[in-house]
Amino acid sequence: MDVQLRPVAGAHPGTRCPKTAISWDGDALAVTDTASGQSLQLRPARLYCYSYDQAFLVSSKKPKTHAVQGLAALDEDGLVLLDLPGEWHFAHLTDFVAQTGLPLIDARHHDSKRVRTVLAARAPGWRRLHGQPPPLLLRYRKPVSIGVGVAGLAAMVYLASTGMWMAWRGISAVGRMLLDVVEAKWLAVGFSPLLLVVRPVTARVQRWRADRGVILGSGTGAYISVTSSDKLQITRGKEQLPRIRIGERVVDAVSLLLYHYDGLSGLVILNMQGDAVHHLPGPWLPDAANRFAHRHGLGLAVHAVSREEYIALTLNSRDATP
């Protein structure tokens, strides 16, 4: 089968269309990512076309919700072998599976919690191909951003000293808007020079909080804190993630589990019955988790799990952060 399918739009509004493609090579699914030059073949048990709602904080008071779309390849147990973010034309997918014999699950209108739970349940060796070119100047990002920030600070001071503060504000607003368009938000320091000071101070404060068990961070950028109302707050960038009450109800958290399974690791928040309330895949430090759990009165377990235990934990979780 020579027909290649490609996504028709980005994973969510405002993102570029991924440069990924799928085709059927005899008895395997062939996947290419021309942006990164990667290609692979796999034999999934089924395809999973998904969409779920995700809320983002665009200001301190106004969260904005949009759909995150993509296509995943699942193994026989329902674990994710491959995740291909992007909007795929469902009619084309239907024709594709009709010719290949692969079952197709239409999860575009499933409950968002269920979709997130499925996507977070990764198979050993799982991959995610974004189909996006690597960021420019990645190696030089830090020195370049510092240089841009210093230049921006000099321009701000000069315009302010000559009575042209409003001109600087106009330039700053236009500059940030252009950076959003060209997807170079890391250069925002040039138009907000105070970030030169704020970012290092914020990073230092976060490390201080983690060292004392106030927060628990992961290698994926997500971290957990506890609110004044005794709720676990999961934070990752500007995503508005759920708060989970610490307590004895079926939806409440009482303990944490750090698991390891065949090269995979993650954190599962458990309720009083030992059922998974929320799953966060990725690396978490046991010592940091111990400090956090001890400080907030949570139980903690750290151990390897079997495949059966892993499937039960991840696919039966009430929610997840993929």
Sequence and secondary structure as in RCSB ss.txt:
>XXXX:A:sequence
MDVQLRPVAGAHPGTRCPKTAISWDGDALAVTDTASGQSLQLRPARLYCYSYDQAFLVSSKKPKTHAVQGLAALD
EDGLVLLDLPGEWHFAHLTDFVAQTGLPLIDARHHDSKRVRTVLAARAPGWRRLHGQPPPLLLRYRKPVSIGVGV
AGLAAMVYLASTGMWMAWRGISAVGRMLLDVVEAKWLAVGFSPLLLVVRPVTARVQRWRADRGVILGSGTGAYIS
VTSSDKLQITRGKEQLPRIRIGERVVDAVSLLLYHYDGLSGLVILNMQGDAVHHLPGPWLPDAANRFAHRHGLGL
AVHAVSREEYIALTLNSRDATP
>XXXX:A:secstr
    B  SB SSTTS    EEEEEETTEEEEEETTTTEEEEE  SEEEEEEEEEEEESSSS EEEEEEEEEEEE 
TTS EEEEEESB  HHHHHHHHHHH   EEEETTS HHHHHHHHH EEEEEEE       TTSTTHHHHHHHHHH
HHHHHHHHHHHTT HHHHHHHHHHHHHHHHHTT GGGGGGT TTHHHHHHHHHHHHHHHHHTTS EEBTTS EEE
E TTSEEEEEETTEEEEEEEBSSSTTSB EEEEEEETTEEEEEEE TTS EEEEEES B HHHHHHHHHHHT EE
EEEE  HHHHHHHHHT S B  
